[in-house]
Amino acid sequence: MMKKHAFTLIELLVVISIISLLISILLPALGAARKAARTSMCLSRMRQVLVTNYAYQADYKGYNTPLCKDSGHQDYWGADQGKYRWQNYMQVYSGNYNIFNCPEREVHYPQHSVLNQKTEHPDFPGWFLNRGQSLNAGARANMAWSKYVGGYADVDPRRNEDVEDVLVEKGFGRLANAVAVADGSFWTTTNSDRGATVDYSIFQPSRYVHTGRINLGFLDGHAATRVAEDIDSRPWPNGGYITTQTQ
């Protein structure tokens, strides 16, 4: 019979070192794979948002989902808890609020995630947040819908053909270039400084959570990941539409 081999202390240390080395090699790869999976899921959710907008169009004579009920609700703040915001209109068709959250931004900015069910606040026991609220008790989502695509429900509603007419007239591109939804809570287009960190510009670095890139959903129904250099910004009054140089 063969004797069982007893590991010496040195052999055990060698085995532990090898295991530690393997873990140090595998963990970054695993993290990158998870990040890539969240990017893909975000793109999938954006496509669902765009399909939901098409469902809204079918019921409202071709008009896109409005940003909100009126311009007084456009900033997404306050305790209105998502009422009369774009995701509130779309949820009627989607059946859930999860599609309005970028999975990667949920990791970095969980307080901005819109909730799909009534949830107890993690920091305030006994305080429950309703479905459609975010953890900051506001009306945010981890994605943003463009007011230039949908207008407001009570004034200046817009159809895809209205948007494309403006884009073509001004030489901005077509629907395949027009951004309808993007990573982030909401954006402004009045600041084209790509290094800005004090406003909600589309170029704000915190938007580029997908390894230095941003996910965008376009009015023609496709979604793609882009770098900042591919995005055009046209500050008011030259047109607030955000388009990309490539489709």
N, C-alpha and C positions, 0 to 999 in steps of 0.2 A: 504493500500500500504506500501511496505517496503521502508524504507529510504535508500538512497545510503550511503554506508560507506565511510567516508572521512578518508584517511590515515593520521595518525599522523606522525610527523617528525621521531619519533623513528621507526615506522613501515616501513617507506620509507628507512631508513638507514639499517634496517634488510634485506629488499628485495634487496637493492643494494649489500649488503655484500654477500648474497646468490648467486646472479648473478655473482659477481666477483669470488667467490669460484668455481662456476661451470666452468667459463671461464678458470680459472687457472688449473683446472683438465682436461678440454677438449683440450686445446691448445697443450700441449705436445703429447697427443694421436693423434690429427689431424696431427701434424708435423711428428710423427713417421709413420703414415699411408701414408702421402705424400712421405716420404723418401723410404718406402717400395715399393710404386708404381713406383718411379723413378728407383729403383734397378731392378724391373721386366721389365720395359721398356728398360733398358740398356741391359739386357739379351736377350730380344726379338730382339733388333737391332743387337746384336752380331750374333745371329743365321741368321739374314738376310745377314750380311756380309759374313758369311760362305757359305750360299746358293749362293750368288753373286760370290764367288770364284769358286764354282762348275760350274757356267755358264761360267766363264772365262776359266776354264779347258777344257770345251767342245769345245771351239773354238781354243785352243792353245795346242792340243795334250797332254792334261793331266797336263800341267805345271801350277803351282800355280801363282797367281797374284804376280808380282815382287814388292819389296819394292819401287823401283824407276827405272828410266831409266838407271842410272849407279851409281857407288859408289860416284861420285862427287856430287850427289843429295841426299845422304843418310841422312844428318843431319836435313833435313826439314826446314832449315833456308833460309833467303834471300827473295827477292821480286819475286820469280818465281811463287808465288801464286797457289801452288798446282799442277803446270804443271809437268807431268811425275812422280807424286807420286802414291802410291798404291790406294788411294781413287779416284784419277783421272782416273785410269784404270777401277776401279770397277764401278764408276758412270755411265759409258756407259751402264752397265747392270742394275744397281739399279734404274736409273732415277732420283735419288736425293742424296744430300750429308748429309741429316739429319741422316741417319743410322750410320754415322761415328762419331757421338757425343754421349758420355755418358750423359744422362739427369742430373745425379747428379753432374758430373764435370762441366756441363754447368752452374750450380748454383754457384759453387766455382771458376771456371776458365772460365768465358764467353769469354775472349779474345782469347782462344784457339779453340773456336767452329768454324768449317768450315761452311761457309754460303751457303744456298741453293738458294739464289737470290741476285741480286744486292742490296746493302744496304748502306745508308748514315752512315758514321762513327759517333757514338754518341758523340764523343769528338771534332770532327773537321767538322763543318758544311760545306757542299759543297764538301767534300771529300768522294767519293763513292768507296766502295769495291766491287769487282766483285764476281760473283758466283764462289765458289771454294776457295776463300780466307778466312782467319780468321781475327778477329778484330785487331790482331797485324800486319796485312798486310803480314803475312808470309804464310807458307804452312802447318800449323798445322791442326790436328783434335783432338778431345778429346778422341780418341782411337788410339791405336798403333798396327801396323802390323809387324810381325817378319821378319827380313831379312833372318833369317835362314830357314824360311819356303818357301819364294818366291825367294830368291836370287835377282839378278838384271836383268833387261830386256836384257842387252847386254852381260852379262857373268854369268855363273853359275846359270841358271834357274833350278828350282827344282820341281819334281813331288812328290805326296804323298808317292809313293813307294820308292823314293830316300831318303826321310826323314825317313821313317820307317826303311829302311836298316841300316842307321846310328844309330838310336835309339836302335835297337835290338843288333847291333854289339857292342855298347858301354854299353849295359845294362841299358839304360836310360828309357825304357818303350816302348809303342807303340803309335799309332796315337791318341788313346783316352786319353793319358796323355800329348800329345804335344800341347803347347800353340801356337796358331796362332795369336790371337788378344787379347788385354788387355786394361783395363782402362789406360788412360794417353797419353801423346803426342808421346813419343817414349822411348825406354829403351836401356840401355847397360847391358851387362852381365859380364863386367870386374871387377865389384866391388860387392862383396858378403856381404859387411857390411850392415846388415839390418837396422842400424840406420843412414845410410847415407842420408844427405839432400842436398848435394852439387852436385849431379850428377843425372843421369836419371835411376838409378838402379831400377829393378822391385820391390825392397824392400823399396824404398823411401816412407816414411809415407804418403805423399800427394796422393799417389795412392789409398790408402785404404779408399775411401770416403763412402763406403757402410757400415756404422757403424763398422768401423775397419776391413772391408773385401774388397776384390777386385773381380771384375767380369772378367772372362776369357772365351775365345772361343777356342775350341779345334779342331784339324784337322779332327776329325771324324764327326764333325758337331754339337756337343752339346756345351752348354754354362753353366757355373756354377759359384757360388760365393765361394771364398776360403779365408782362413786366410794365413798369411805369412808363418807360420810353415809348411804348406802343400806344399809349392813351393820349388823345387830344383833349385839351381843355379850352373852352371858349368862354371866358368870363363875361358876365352881363355887362353891357347890353348887346353883345355880339351873338348871343344865343347860349343858353345853358345846357344844350344837349351834349352829352359825353359820347364820343365815338372813338373807335380804334382805327389805326392805320391799316390793320389787316383784319380779315374776316374770320 
